[in-house]
Amino acid sequence: MSGRITCRFRSIQLSSPTTLATLVLCAALHAQSPAAPQDNSQTMRETGQQYKKGNALMSASDNRIMGREGMEASNLALQKSILNSKINTFIAFFNNPLAGTQFEQFLNAPAATSEAAKIYRERIDKIMDLLSSGNTTKENQDAAFVLLPKASEFESDANICTTIHDAVYAAANSRVEIRKLTELNEALEKQRKVAEFNLIQATRDRPLDANAPVDKNNVTNNNANQLLERQARTDPAKRELSSIGQTIEHNKVQIASSALQAKFQFQALILQLFVQRRYQHVIIANRFYRALFDDGDQSLQSFQLMADKLGYNKSAGQAKIMAQAAPNATGATAAGGARGANANAPANNSAPNAATGGGASNSGSGVPAGGGNGAGVGTSASTSDDDSGGATAGSLSGMQFGVENVSVESLMNAVSSGMKMASRTFKSLSQLDGLANEVIRDVNEGVKSYEFLLSQNEIEGATAQLVSVWSKGQYLPSVQLLTQDQKRRSLKFAQLVNKLISSGQSGNMDALTEAVAEIKKVANDFDDTEISANIRATKMASSMHIAQARIAASKGDLQTVQTEITRAAGIWPNNPELQTFSGDMSKLSEQADPRVRALSDFDQFYDQKNFRQIFDGIDKYAVAVATDTSASAGARRDKLEKVKARMQEIETSIMRAQEISKRDDYAGAWEGLEMTFQKYPDDMKLSQMRADLTTQAPDFVHDFRQAKSFEERKEFGSALAWYLRSQSRYPLSDLSKQGIQRVVKLIMPDAN
Amino acid sequence: MSRQKKSQGLPPWLIILLVVLAAAGGFYGLHQNGGDASLRTTEELDPAIYYENANSLRGNTYKIDAEIDSALGNSPTKGRLFSVNLRNAAKNGAPVILPVLVPMELGNLTIQKGQHYLMKVKVVEDGLLKVEEARKP
């Protein structure tokens, strides 16, 4: 079996533009081409109107690309600052699907303070005490051996003590077998010596034989007969000696093999426990090993020999644990009707990407290009943004890892390689024992450090310590005894950091700022300098684009408005200035409506007391006010009536003055306007005509003004003289007459 | 010698009569010329200065040669207010018509439109001209 398992555990999503940005884009997409600018305000109005009405200036994909570019630029800077920060080490561990889940489970677990846990710890301590170097007696070893199954009754032990117990039992059996074989060999050796003696005896001639030949011919025959006889005598002895020798050698091999097997199994178990971070069990097993194999051989030579014997199948290749850090931005737009088609192509081919985008669905799972089976886990943005069913998917993958080329042969190769590596790393059991003790000490120190940092509210450092002690000694009592409250502070910190990262990825500056503030509140030692600087820079960049858009709007350059706003929204979608800008544009577009504009102008002119301007466009304003349905419609109607009455009076006065002046009665004309002017001094036309008539009747006007001036200064005698003089110049002057009457009344209140 | 003595003598009664007549004439003349003297020594009002700044003339007494224009008001406590045209018109030809107050003290004066009076006036508060003396020329 050959295959590949791919797991993409970190995927950075490119969020689609926010609602506001979409609105801005939609409006901009359909905007009209701008007219030649006249003046600034006019251009702004026109821009706003075009902005509202819409006219296609750029394709939707252009806008998306521009927005994405802005977003990516800001996001990457932010992500870089986040990933470069100290928290990255911790959060990478926390977000690892293999270790992270276990770690989160640990953070949420209560402290191991139950009675059972306490008894378990006591039994482990007792076993270690019984096997400690000062107490190594046969009785203590037996007592420790008996305690092993009892310690294994507890869940937290995971039956490891039973495994050790079985390993000790098996090793002990092996030793019995070896002893038996050794004894057997000793007996066989004795048999072999007897057989050898017998063989020697059998090979000897018998000179005193009664049938010994006496002549030459008989001697030859006799010698031949003796040879045959000797062979007949020695053959059984030889066979017996050979059989005994073979048995002895066989036993020797079996003895050696049994010893090697027993040692290998025990050493492998110790190494496995070490890898499992069961350091207390490592120490226990190691002490049992010393007791069982008291030949002084503490080396891991047996393990190394066994590993070497496993060999390596080169043709099978090697199973690989694959981990790749390949930031990879991918984006694809599936055209309408192309649902299910693979439309997601990686931008960087060096990073295998198992995500498959299709239509509006982008699950991120599929078949990779390699020869193995793959599974992708990740999130990808999928935004359906047109009616034809097209979709946009974007993802910024972070890291990938998995196992490649999984087969029996390759797995065996992996085991062989692992064993060789372990045997090269650890040369003796003493080394393992020392390392286990050192780790236990280190973890205990780390726990103390963690508790101190927590007390100082330095959560970032404390959490880093916790990760360290947990990864090294998850099962050690000091780690297990940490309380839930203590651990959950780190969990909260981890959640905030994840929020910080996701906020940074989404481009939501407000959420990011909030996350930074929350982390700062929780962790005194959190260094936000770079992140905050990047947030400020990003916000500033967005605002700068909006400023550019405003400038462009004032010039009537709607194309640039659209571009700058898209960029601003891409960088910081929730920028409040975007809403302000959009509001301004809407307001301008509304103002461009004739009726709304007339009402706006009416209000403006009325506030400025520019009633003449209203009167000049009275028809327009009358229609606008009459059709006004807003809340201020009533007030506007009242204002309009006042304006009408006023202007009617002024206009009548002007017309009358014009008529009078035609008769060369300039003083009379002036006097008529003067009376109206005193009531409405702010009408420009009235004022102008009054000024013109002043030059036509200067003496009368002068005398009257002098009189008025003295009257105001309460110099009534002088005022009366001037009034009399002006009246003498224009006897029909009503103003002079009124002035005289008024002053006389002041001089002589009781006059009749 | 006797003819020289006859031409020298006037009757005593004639001399006494002449003396009496001379004394009566002197008394009348003296009596009549006293009022003229008060107006004659009073400075004439300059209308231009008055119009320009009557306050600067306050407290001063002037004489005016005026013709009654119209009655402006009649107060039982303060007197009568008239407008008068000065006989001496302003140098620039502008009409000179001034208000004068005839106080209660001169209530016996019969004043009518068109009458010609020489008046002694005092510039009082508010620049008003208060008549102190008036007579027909």
Boltz contact constraints between the chains, C-beta under 6 A:
constraints:
  - contact:
      token1: [A, 715]
      token2: [B, 126]
      max_distance: 6.0
  - contact:
      token1: [A, 715]
      token2: [B, 127]
      max_distance: 6.0
  - contact:
      token1: [A, 716]
      token2: [B, 126]
      max_distance: 6.0
  - contact:
      token1: [A, 717]
      token2: [B, 54]
      max_distance: 6.0
  - contact:
      token1: [A, 717]
      token2: [B, 126]
      max_distance: 6.0
  - contact:
      token1: [A, 717]
      token2: [B, 127]
      max_distance: 6.0
  - contact:
      token1: [A, 717]
      token2: [B, 128]
      max_distance: 6.0
  - contact:
      token1: [A, 718]
      token2: [B, 54]
      max_distance: 6.0
  - contact:
      token1: [A, 718]
      token2: [B, 127]
      max_distance: 6.0
  - contact:
      token1: [A, 720]
      token2: [B, 99]
      max_distance: 6.0
  - contact:
      token1: [A, 721]
      token2: [B, 98]
      max_distance: 6.0
  - contact:
      token1: [A, 721]
      token2: [B, 99]
      max_distance: 6.0
  - contact:
      token1: [A, 724]
      token2: [B, 83]
      max_distance: 6.0
  - contact:
      token1: [A, 724]
      token2: [B, 97]
      max_distance: 6.0
  - contact:
      token1: [A, 725]
      token2: [B, 97]
      max_distance: 6.0
  - contact:
      token1: [A, 728]
      token2: [B, 95]
      max_distance: 6.0
  - contact:
      token1: [A, 728]
      token2: [B, 97]
      max_distance: 6.0
  - contact:
      token1: [A, 744]
      token2: [B, 72]
      max_distance: 6.0
  - contact:
      token1: [A, 744]
      token2: [B, 73]
      max_distance: 6.0
  - contact:
      token1: [A, 748]
      token2: [B, 73]
      max_distance: 6.0
  - contact:
      token1: [A, 748]
      token2: [B, 75]
      max_distance: 6.0
  - contact:
      token1: [A, 748]
      token2: [B, 78]
      max_distance: 6.0
  - contact:
      token1: [A, 750]
      token2: [B, 75]
      max_distance: 6.0
  - contact:
      token1: [A, 750]
      token2: [B, 77]
      max_distance: 6.0
  - contact:
      token1: [A, 751]
      token2: [B, 73]
      max_distance: 6.0
  - contact:
      token1: [A, 751]
      token2: [B, 75]
      max_distance: 6.0
  - contact:
      token1: [A, 752]
      token2: [B, 74]
      max_distance: 6.0
